[in-house]
Amino acid sequence: MGYGLLKGKRGIIFGALNEQSIAWKAAERCHEEGAAMVLSNTEVALRMGTLSALAEQTGSPVVAADATSFEDLTRVFEEGQRLLGGKIDFVLHSIGMSPNVRKNIPYEALNYGYLSKTLDISAVSFHKMLSAAHRTDALAPWASVVALTYIAAEKATIGYNDMADAKALLQSIARSFGLIYGKEKKVRINTVSQSPTMTTAGSGVSGMTRLLRVAEEMSPLGNADAEECAGYIVTLFSDLTRKVTMQNLYHDGGFSSTGMTLEALDMFDKVCD
Ligand SMILES: NC(=O)c1ccc[n+]([C@@H]2O[C@H](COP(=O)([O-])OP(=O)(O)OC[C@H]3O[C@@H](n4cnc5c(N)ncnc54)[C@H](O)[C@@H]3O)[C@@H](O)[C@H]2O)c1
């Protein structure tokens, strides 16, 4: 059931690939809350994924864009305003990819060409997105921009590889742009640090199944799933959070503030016995 939290709002959602995607769940939830949206992903993702089903379900037009291309992103903001009939009230950056992770190259032996790609796709794309929106003056006053991140940006996490560096940069871009955008246009920019989640990107992280189990035991409320993340994102897109900006907001069942739990100790005990 929706609460009409995004009634009359226009948004752009980047990164829905399939039903597991966090962006997919976010688009469904935004639609339920009364928003009109444009969906965007790469040409390849549009061919391989099932975005057309989501577009049909939510009545959203699709504009293809490679998030590493400033021109593509500019087109999304221009087309987005035209298709939705006005300035944009919310944007979701739900994009991440590391060729080093995909090819199982360990952190101590990174391929630097791949590292550049990881940073370009997973972090610099956020700068380009905000810059393209700025140059096209696409965002409405009090618009809300959210990008997804992970705790590995702040705490070394085995297996997350160069995505940790990309996420640290992403979080910094959110703060730096938040300062400029807040002053100039009253636009807010935040990152949401989500629990490990079984999606296409998530399943690429080495040891993901074990990571999910341990995170579950280390989170007082348990891991947050993609639907719950979508609900949190809706609150950040709504008018109820207008003065929240430049924050990294944890949506992880309490994991980020937990040192140790009894359940995790029991898990270690079972292994040691
Ligand atoms: N799954 C997790 O455990 C987890 C946890 C915390 C944060 N996140 C973050 O959530 C976001 C969404 O990931 P997800 O878990 O829903 O996985 P996903 O695989 O469904 O989404 C990743 C998206 O990035 C898109 N993408 C890749 N390269 C692109 C490019 N050049 N241009 C445009 N789009 C491109 C993909 O097509 C895909 O839609 C990512 O930023 C991810 O790092 C995921």
The ligand as an ORCA input file, in Angstrom:
! r2SCAN-3c Opt
* xyz 0 1
  N      24.107     -6.048     -3.794
  C      24.777     -5.627     -2.737
  O      25.221     -6.407     -1.870
  C      24.994     -4.156     -2.550
  C      25.285     -3.655     -1.244
  C      25.521     -2.285     -1.093
  C      25.466     -1.459     -2.212
  N      25.185     -1.990     -3.455
  C      25.174     -1.085     -4.597
  O      23.856     -1.022     -5.108
  C      23.928     -0.570     -6.466
  C      23.009     -1.432     -7.305
  O      23.508     -2.749     -7.409
  P      22.592     -4.043     -7.287
  O      23.072     -4.797     -6.114
  O      21.171     -3.685     -7.386
  O      23.053     -4.890     -8.569
  P      22.597     -4.852    -10.113
  O      23.601     -5.715    -10.811
  O      21.187     -5.227    -10.253
  O      22.782     -3.310    -10.531
  C      23.983     -2.780    -11.028
  C      23.609     -1.943    -12.221
  O      24.720     -1.192    -12.734
  C      24.490     -1.064    -14.130
  N      25.688     -0.627    -14.849
  C      26.890     -1.249    -14.926
  N      27.714     -0.552    -15.737
  C      27.016      0.552    -16.154
  C      27.326      1.648    -16.990
  N      28.531      1.779    -17.585
  N      26.366      2.591    -17.195
  C      25.143      2.480    -16.624
  N      24.801      1.465    -15.800
  C      25.728      0.502    -15.586
  C      24.069     -2.487    -14.505
  O      23.524     -2.591    -15.810
  C      23.092     -2.806    -13.405
  O      21.794     -2.378    -13.751
  C      25.398     -0.620     -6.857
  O      25.954      0.675     -6.729
  C      25.971     -1.542     -5.812
  O      27.358     -1.356     -5.630
  C      24.928     -3.301     -3.630
*
